[in-house]
Amino acid sequence: MLFAFIIYTPTFIRGPVPITEQLIFKEETIEGFLLGVIFILSILILNIYKREVYKHKELIKKIDNEKKKVEERLLVSDQYIGVVNVQIQEVESIFNSIDKYPQTKTDFNKILSFFGERILGITNSDWDLIRIINSNTQKTISEHFQTRERFPSAYPHVSNKMIIEKQPMDSCTTVISSPKNLEFLVSCVIPICKISKEQRAFIQAIINEITMLFVILNSSYSQNGNKIIVEDHPDKKESAQGSSDIN
């Protein structure tokens, strides 16, 4: 519009314009004045346009940044969902693979081996130590030490007293069975400083499952006049190989 006004300015102004008898503006003066005003207006409009363009660019940049953040969150969510799905599959395999209760020490040791593998899968740990401890004497009833395949590890020397008293261990995490009204407790030690809430919940479920199975096994032995819970420490040599028998 300003451009059209500039073009037609000479057409609009024809001849001098008298203001007073002494003050008369010539045609060229008026045209120059109007063109100057129009030029100033065009500069002002250009600056306003630049500011609006800058605002829109900043808004587009902000939208792009928000979009990237959302995409990153979606990626993290997808990864998290993938991990959770894997963990759910692990949990399903944990509780759906045991089709009968243990009736012998050998059966129970096989179950400990099975659960040890599941814990390694859930935590991505190099090894785990499942130990059943007499709460009164603080002596080991049975234990199972398992390492990841092709990643051998030395047998960890873990104190029963530290487990029972829930003392922190360097570079390790300990999960203890929930039931408090038993003569024993079941613990799991892994060489990881920190695990997620989900991983801890899964390991807790496994440990509680072992506790229940051990109670069932001990109950079946008690019905026959025997008792599994003893105070002798299992053979270290057998523990280092992967599992020990219940004395």
Secondary structure, 3 states (H helix, E strand, C coil): CHHHHHHHHHHHCCCCEECCCCCEECHHHHHHHHHHHHHHHHHHHHHHHHHHHHHHHHHHHHHHHHHHHHHHHHHHHHHHHHHHHHHHHHHHHHHHCCCCCCCCHHHHHHHHHHHHHHHHHHHCCCEEEEEEEECCCCCEEEEEEEECCCCCCCCCCCCHHHHHCCCCCCCCEEEECCCCCCCEEEEEEECCCCCCHHHHHHHHHHHHHHHHHHHHHHHHHHHCCCCCCCCCCCCHHHHHHCCCCCC
